[in-house]
Amino acid sequence: MRLARAVLAGVLLAGCATTTLTPLTGTNTALEEDEKRLWRRSEEEQRALDRSGLLYANEEAEAYLNEVARRLESPEVFQRVPFRVRILSNPRLNAFAFPNGVIYVHTGLLARLDNEAQLATLLGHEMTHATHRHAVREFRDTKNKRAWLAGVQTTLGGLPGIGGLAGALGEIGATAAVTGYSRDLERQADVEGFRRVVKAGYDPAETPKLFLVLERDAKQEKVASASLFYATHPRLQERRETVEEMIRTEFRERHGGLTNVAVFRRKTSQVVLDNAWMDLKAGRFDAARQGAEKYVAFRPADARGHYLLGEVKRQTGERSVAEQAIAHYRQAIAADRAYPAPHKGLGLLQFQLGDKPQARRALETYLSLSPQANDRAYIEEYIRQCK
Amino acid sequence: MQVTTTRGALKVALLAACLVLAGCVTLPWYPTSGIYTSEAQNFAVELPKGWMRLNSEENLLITRDGILLQHVTVERARVDRPLKNTKKVLSRGMQPQAVAEVIIDNFMSSERMLDLKVLENRPIQIGPHRGFRLVYAHRDKEGLRFKSVLHGFLAGDVFYSIRYTAAERYYFAKDLATFEQVLASFRLIHPA
């Protein structure tokens, strides 16, 4: 790792060419030598990240994200920058791009979006980082590169909830994912990304809503998770105001456009459910509830959403919401009588509430529906205590 | 280069020895043998011969070949202490299944324990306490696979865990029986 860091520092220190680089969206744009090395290093980092176990396995969702990315740029540019979008299992709101066009989107951010236009805004922003060669520009502009490289990992290791991700990322990924680029480069990514989105026919009014999603999360998490990841970005409100100003001026003639809500929901609903489970495991009950409610709104007849809502309510441990939890479990059971999990949730909750006959009945139903349950020994213990 | 490095290491070792002899520093590791008692942590346990114990006032940690290859820990924490990776909390009087669920969720929410799989999760009795036994496997960011056995229980307001973690290949099976002996010897000095 130390050797790799030294090699990268050497590469960057040697590459003191101009920082005025033409975007890769033009013609006959070749990569410069230090940039080529940066791309090769990015590929190494991506291989490590892909092996890390942090990738979210959902081919349908990933294919959909790549399809949306293809709408944002011409095939010629795709030949120059081979964009590829991947999803990381991580409930925190983030996305980042490597200089070679490989983009990673966290399940947490994907799950918070409402439609394809917002997704396009996110991808347009990240694609601009790659086409406008922000990584190499940032590295060349960093005066003390060695100190900077060492600092990135030191800073990341100490951040709660992302220490592991930081460990899995190399310096290039870490810059893109956490420390971000300079204020000017981030603004350029916002502005140029927004232009791609509008050019592709998406509704411009959806773009500021992406920033609202991040602002809401920052407020909800109190620790300002969004500003944690966008630490060097312009403040979220300022970024939102920039695109709102573009709507009033540059795109004032443009009204409406694509949002593709139905297809977006169909392709990402599983992400919403899985991410809500991650939020619940991490004890972020509000975020888990919002995710579960969103999933139920998408798929009201699916027992899994109602069961998750029941679990969110039960696991808060608050008696005041016990009745709501029971109602959600019953809805889940009504939606799918053969689904064992809500019977268990119902039984555990009724045990907590002291209703032992009901608890016993629900837990016995759970075991009859799931005779090989891996928590059978616990459930039998509960049933014994109910007798 | 090699000579310089060796000489440098010798100088450091000599300096360290002088400091230890002068009583300026304490050794980080002690050889284990016999009963280990921690009044502060309220437990006693018999440690295997030939292992090394980390010299720490806090949790007990022993290893034979190095902590990355295998180690046993005994840890205690008050239930009101926040967990590292989840905002879920333990509370006095929780059922063992509920405690195990919180502990698993804490592991699942860690980005350092990748590809975590719970292989076994069942209730057990630890002395007079109702507890749980977890067997789980995970990978670290370098791709190394580890396997662990964790016995946990609540005693009043305190959560105790006795855990064995080892490299899944070769080491886990090799020292599992030793861990089971450590486990069998574990007792609270003042039961809650």
Interface residues (C-beta under 8 A of the other chain):
Chain A: R51 S52 G53 L54 N90 G161 I162 G163 G164 L165 G167 A168 M278 L280 K281 A282 G283 R284 F285 Q315 G317 L348 N374 D375 A377 Y378 E381 Y382
Chain B: N85 T86 K87 K88 V89 S91 Q95 P96 Q97 A98 A100 D105 M108 S109 S110 E111 R112 L114 D115 V118 E120 N121 R122 P123 R139 K141 G143
